[in-house]
Every structure is written in structure tokens, then in C-alpha cells.
């Protein structure tokens, strides 16, 4: 199950403030009221439903600046020529449902 949610941020950001940024994100009233999460207890999307008191953010190193990076998704059959992600039968891994080739 894939869903897209968009929230905007219009202030300056410094990487050393990542933990504060993520905590402020989850404590924002708009996010708390609208962020949908998939609960392992129920097969439906629900709101977060609880106040986040502590977070730990991990910086993900990235240095890929070209979209050519994603070409392998097409050549490996993960993404179809239409741009749609190839689906598969649902598989369960810990608390995650895997329902596509990605």
C-alpha cells in the first residue's frame, strides 16, 4: 500500500538541528491531525493518534545528483514503461507489508 502525503516547511534548516526539526514536525498540530500511518494492528490507514515525545533522526549520506540512478528500476523490471511500479502478491516482513517489486 502506497500513499503520498505532503507537508511544507518554509524556514531555514541546518543539519545539526535535525532532531529538533523531526520532533517539531511530529508535534505540529497539522501533522498530528493529518499524518496517516499504517498500523500493524489494523489493515487501515489511521492518524498517528499519540503525542511524539522523543525522536532520533539519522542523517542519510547522499551524493547522487543525476536521475540516471533510477534507470536500473526499468532495466530490472521493477518499474514498467508507463512509470508504474510492478506489483506482487503481499508478503509480510516483521511489521511491513510488501506488495510491489520495489
Number of C-alpha atoms within 10 A of each C-alpha: 11 6 7 5 7 7 9 6 7 5 5 5 10 7 8 9 10 16 16 13 16 15 16 15 17 19 17 13 12 11 16 17 12 15 17 17 13 17 14 12 7 8 10 11 14 13 14 17 12 9 11 14 9 11 14 10 12 8 10 6 6 6 6 8 7 7 7 8 9 10 10 11 16 15 11 10 13 17 20 13 10 7 10 9 16 15 13 11 10 12 11 10 8 7 10 12 15 15 15 16 14 12
